[in-house]
Amino acid sequence: MAGAGSIAVLDVGKSNVKLSACDIDGHVVEVLSVPNPVRVGPPWRHHDLKALNAWVLAGLADLGSRHPLAHFVASGHGSGGVLAGADPDAGGDGAVLPMVDYEQPLPAGLAEAYAPLAGDFFDRGSAVMMAATHTARQMFWAETACPQDFARARWCLGIPQYWAWRLSGVAVSEATILGAQSHLWNVARGRWSPIVAARGWGRLMPPFAPAHADLGPVRPSLVAQGVPAMRVHAGVHDSSANFHRYRAAGMEGLCVLSTGTWIVGLADRMDLSRLDEARGMTCNADVSGAPVGGALTMGGREYAAVAGAQPEGAVVDPAALAQVVARGTMALPTFGTNDGQFPGTAGRGRILGPAPEGAAERHALAVLYVALLAVECGNRLDPVRRWVLDGSFLRDPAFAALVAALRPGCETLVNPEGYGIAAGAAALCHPERPMPPPALTAPQPLPGLPDLTAYAARWRVLAEEAMT
């Protein structure tokens, strides 16, 4: 393996893409970012892999001019995969079909045709979720809609492994990304889900490699274009990388809540029989491939639906929050198309009570709402153990303060660094080296925060009633 050097971490989120230079301890020293581009079609709404490839390669060359990049590792969201050909340079992105944007509706009849193929809960690792989620369902769509193009595919690759293949030319499968609601891999039983054999997809599945695996150097043709001559690692699911950041520092027995487009809770040492797919619970994998309990909801989309347009860097005004609570104004699930923690509520979200007055009150209500959703996710996993909050929601300190206030007597901590995904992914490049523990802190209480006990109890009753 190459020497210490710096680590390039590519984090492909649903909405945004980040390219970070990290030091050996996982500290981010520079970040480049861009929205994740989407095109309307044909043949379906899809991510613009060609544009993103150009940005990533240019970004690596740019970062490499300022940092001694020795390793590359990618992280990415679940419910996204790429059907790739044999040549990673073909067409500028190596894909034989465009990468599906999972938030679009499915064609008529496809959901009904897919459902009997999907297997039991552990074959899926989740419920059958909204829109075009799940790599297996996207493959089924592609196979039925574009059979000739599908027949040309050589590999089905998760997002991190797609980027590893683009840079190294080596195709692998990896447990954390397949365990992130792909419906292709049964984490608990350590085998492919039945749909893989039933559809003859085994030919598309590369051999397994652990997330930390060194797949080799960047291809010479890319080095000739200015990409640094790094070692390329297999890559990891984004929330699993965040979870790994703490375990790599010797911290176990945690519930880690990652926030962004999704709120994703992960917890080890769970009885898998407690996982309830109807309540947004999942069976994920850690970087060793072992099962990890999960719970999720689309918090970023729920926040946006309630908050509306907000100024950049908006933070909760305590007076506005106090007004919202005093009036009993509540946001009840679910505004988006994913049920999350409350089955049957998708598309039925509503504001109860006096409408929030102005942007400040909308923001306060939205942050309180997603804090309640985060607590629901954490409580599904373990209501009493130590929780660690990470991710983009921490930009507003009120979020962590509200989560802590909603679970009095329990320990809630935040990672003020705010880049647990990048740090966890970077740790994979030196798996034998313990990570230094993050400087976790307790959330700062909000001044004048009213007691939320009665408000939260009423919200939960109304949210449960909305399921009927």
Helices and strands as residue ranges (DSSP letters): E 6-12, E 16-22, E 28-35, E 38-39, E 46-47, H 49-64, E 69-76, E 81-84, G 90-92, E 99-100, H 110-114, G 115-117, H 121-124, H 135-145, H 147-151, E 155-158, H 159-168, H 175-178, E 185-186, E 191-192, H 194-198, G 201-204, E 214-217, H 220-223, E 231-233, E 236-237, H 238-247, E 255-259, E 263-267, G 272-274, G 277-279, E 281-285, E 291-297, H 299-307, H 318-327, E 330-332, E 350-352, H 358-381, E 387-391, G 392-395, H 397-405, E 412-414, H 420-427, H 453-465
